[in-house]
């Protein structure tokens, strides 16, 4: 049994040896959580939830109806459900999902992930590219890894920018999905200005 206090919330977690970081809460996950403020208006997705630290904390802070948790591992999801019960938030939506395959919603304000950074980049590539579509405008994707350049470049190319914080040897990436209103309005303005220029030249 792991006991912890995160953001002034007392939590406890049962783990299985097959779970990632089964003996203690992962330092990277704690680094990511230190950079996040959960608001009552948030709708949170804990992507790759493991035994449930991120999503369960979020549910304790903003309400279990505002949180979805998923993992590709059936054993991790089973453990996360046990821990949700253990921490008094049994009604969190926790499901087995290969990436976003079982996640229909596209209005999350926070997507949090600690992707497997020892593998190739196919998993985080999917998380970032599809996660962009699952965020509400103004929503944030927050990731933690030990690698800098690839994540910084990928998040910048997909979401338009990224803030990076180095915490306890990990990089925490925070990217916000911005609206496209400005870009859409630019075209008619440019066309209009060209017409005015032609009139002024007597064309």
N, C-alpha and C positions, 0 to 999 in steps of 0.2 A: 504493500500500500504506500502510495506517495502522498504526502500532505504538503500543501503550499499555500502561501498567501500572495495573491497577485492583484494589484490595484485595490488593496484593502478588502479583498474578497477571499475568504477561507475556502479552500477546495481540497478534495481528496480523490485519488484515482487508483483504481485497481488496474494492474497491467498483466500482460502475458509475455513470456520471453520472446515471442515472435513479433511483438510490437516494437516499432522504432522508439529508441530511447526509453526502454522499459524500466530502467533503474532510477531515473530522475528526469525531471522535465528538461527538454532540450534547451541548451543555452541560446541557440538561434531563435527558437520560438519565443523565449522570454525577451530577447532583444527586439523582435518584431512587436510584441505586445507593449513594450515600453514606449514605442513610437506611435501608438494608436490611441485615439480617444473615441470611445463608443458613445454615440448620442442616442437619445430616446427615439429620434426619427429614423435611425439607421435600419437598413435591411441587409443582413450579413450572410455571406457565404464563406464557410470554412472549407477550403478546397484541399483535399488530402488530409482529412481531419485526424487520422491516427486514432489514439484512444480518447481524444476529445478535448484537449486543453483549451484551444482557442475558442471553439464554438460554445463550450459550456461556460467559460468565463463571460463571453458576450451575452449569453442567455441570462446569466445571473444579473448582469448590469442593465440590460435593456428589454428583457422579456423573451421567453422561449419562442413565442409566436413570430418573432422577427429574425429568427436564425435558421439557416439550413446548413447541414453538415454532410459531407460525402467523402468516400474513399473507394479506391478500386478493390481494396482488400476486405473480404467478407468478415474475417476475424477482427480486423480493426473496427469495422462498423458495429459488430456485436459487442466489442469492448466499450466503444463509445456510448452505446445505448445503456449498458450496465452503469457506466459512470454518470450519465445524465440522470438516471434514477437516483444514484448515490448522492448526487449534489442537488436534488430537489427540483430538477427541470426535465421531467420525463417526457414532455410533449414536444421536444425539439424534433424537427423533421431531419432524420438521419438516414441516409440511404447509400446503398452500393451504387457507384457510378464510375464508369470508365471515362475519366475526364468529365466533360459536361453532358455526356450522353443522356443522363437521367435528370438533367436540370433544365426545366422548360422556361423558367422565369428569366426576364431580361431587364429587371429594374433594381438590381442590387446596388446599394450605395457603398458597400465595402466588400471586396473579395480579398481574402487573406490566404496566403499559401507559403509553405516552407517546402519547396519542391526538392526532389532527389538530385542534389547537385553533384553526386559522384557518377551519375549516369550520363548519357549523351543529352543533347539539348532538345530532343523531340518532345519530351513531356512538357518542359516549361514553354516551348514554342506554342504548343497547343493551348496551354493555360492562358498565355498572353493574347494570342490571336483570337481565340473564341471568347475568352474572358472579356475582351473589349466590347463584344456584342452583348454580353450579359450585364454590363454595367449601365445604370441610368446616367444621363448626362450630369456631370458634376460628381459622379461616383468615383471611388478610388480603388485601384489595385495595389495591394501591399504585399511584397514578397521579401523573403530573407534568404540569402545564400552566402557562401564564402567566395564566390566568383563575382568579379566586378564588370569587366568590359562587355561581355556578351549580353548580360542582362540590361546594362545601362543603354547599350545601342538598340537592343530589341524593343525595350519599353519606350524609348524615345521615338523609334520609327513607327510604332503602332499607336501609341497614345499621344505623341506630340511633345513629350517632355517627361522628365523624371527628377525627383529629389532623392539624393542618396545620403544616408546617414551611416557612419561606421560605429558600431556598438559592440563592445566585447569581442572583437575579432570577426564580426559578421557585417555584411552590408545589408542594410534595410532600404528597399526601393519603394518609393511612394509616387504613383502616377495617377493623375486625374483625367478622366474622360471629359473632353471639352466639347461644347456645341459647335455646329458647323454653320450657324446663321451668318456669321460675318463673311465666310467664303461664298455663300450662295448669293448674298446681296451685292457682292463686288461686281459680278458680271453685268447686270443691267445698268449699274452706275457707269461702268466703263463704256458701254455702248452708247449711252446717252451723251457722255462727254465727247465722244468721237463725232456724233451728229452735230453737236453745238460747235465744235471746232471747224467742221466743214462749212456750216452756215456763216461763221465769222470770216472764213476765207472766201466766201462767196461762191462756194462750189455748188 
